[in-house]
Amino acid sequence: MKIVYKIKLIVVAIFIVSCNSDEFLDIKPSNSNTPLSFYTSQKQITEGVNAIYNTNRSLNNGQWRFGEFRSDNTSYQRNNADRGGASTEEIDEFTMNSDNGNISGYWSGWYGGVLDCNLVLNNIDNVTFDNDALKNARIGEALFFRSYFYLNLARSFGDIPFHKLVASSVDDAFREEFTSRIPVNQVYEAILVDNQKAIDYLPAAWPAADKGRATKGAALMLQAKILMTIGRYSEAIPHLRAMESLGYQILSNYKQVFDPANKNHKESVFEIQFDYASGQASNFLGQFVPFTSGKDILIFTSANSRAGLNQPTKDIIDLYPVGDARAAVNIAYNRGQAYVNKYNYAPLAPGQQNVNFPMFRYADARLMLAECLAEGNDYQLGINIINNEIRPRTGLVAPVTAANKVEALQKIAIERRLELAFENHRWFDLVRRGEAVQVMKAHGIKERALKPHLTNGLEYENIRTLLAIPFNQVDQYGYAQNPGWE
């Protein structure tokens, strides 16, 4: 961690954000401050918090690699003429080595986000605010994001370095806090405490000028996700129930959930904000279109030869029942190739869309509640959530039924997959349910039958639920490597 951490310190010293409070994603560089001198006013703390949103946005642009691509939801369209993206294809096939750049980038990216949060949290107590409510809200935002960043690190790498302080010097960065891994259960306990403070400090809603910031509802949902990750389902229920009084609603039209003309709607708990008009356009669609699609989808430019990533698998395509309105929203075809369609809104300029990404939404929270209820043997209540809240907008008439807890949990898992496809949840659901190895080995048999280029016999065989500790971290700090990556 020291190397990544020190590099991040240097970068922050050179590039400090500057933005208006109502334009919190507008990140501009400055060369006049360092991390030790910058956070001295309410305005500067707010700018530091705004930078965390920008970091989260950047990190989630690539979260599909580890939330969907490792699962049975998506794969890739192979381009025999351009093999430069083979290291990304290895994620899908479970053939990565510990020196794969996607792994080291994932590690350093989330730790960069942790640093952004720590810079705010280590300085805010010394800053006077106009009112305590705003100061508490800024603390809540930073704690929410740090908890979320550590959740992604913990569920991806297991035991990890866990630090809340900012190194003040090169020597300080060699302290044990920055260089030793702690047991993953200690990480989860720590972020549950931190995120509870976020729940307490964050407002239920923000003024219109600040719409898109983290809220109490987002922190409640994150707390439930952490608890479910460690199998404490009954403890997650009160947090999900608390969201019921915060004004969230499931929209009557599934397509409107993702429509850029309908951003930050009643079903949205936390959206990652993009805004073309202010120079903060989204661009993730360019990776997802078939590389054979030319200008058919991207309009201004032809698809890149390394596009065709995160493509729907035959598994997920075949799972949608006939008549399910979500199928056409989520999946479309171009020249015979399926691709993720739910973010397919016309670019406004080359490589620039105006589409937000749904990090947390209320339909997810309701299905989380359904699963928690079923885990507690109230499985019929869980099934009722599917039938009464999730299914009405799908066009499906036949009710979902379950004769027992096991069957109910299976039906809820299927509904999560149909409802939340391509929103970066599937892999973590499989791991949480203890089903990743079995499901992905079965999926691999199907994929090998569909892809004649998979001939070395290694694809989909070594299903490792934890990522490797990056090779450079093991080499520099002597960390024990995670199982299966030795």
Secondary structure by P-SEA (a helix, b strand, c coil): caaaaaaaaaaaaabbbbbccccccbbbbbcccccccccccaaaaaaaaaaaaaaaaaaaccccccccccccccccccccccccaaaaaaaaacccccccaaaaaaaaaaaaaaaaaaaaaacccccccccaaaaaaaaaaaaaaaaaaaaaaaaccccccccccccccccccccccccccccaaaaaaaaaaaaaaaaacccccccccccccccaaaaaaaaaaaaaaacccccaaaaaaaaccccccccccccccccccccccccccccccccccccccccccccccccccccccccccccccccccccccaaaaaacccccaaaaaccccccccccccccccccccccccccccccccaaaaaaaaaaaaaaacaaaaaaaaaaccccccccccbbbbbccaaaaaaaaaaaaaaaacccccaaaaaaaaccaaaaaaaaaaaaaaaccccccccccccccccccccaaaaaccccccccccc
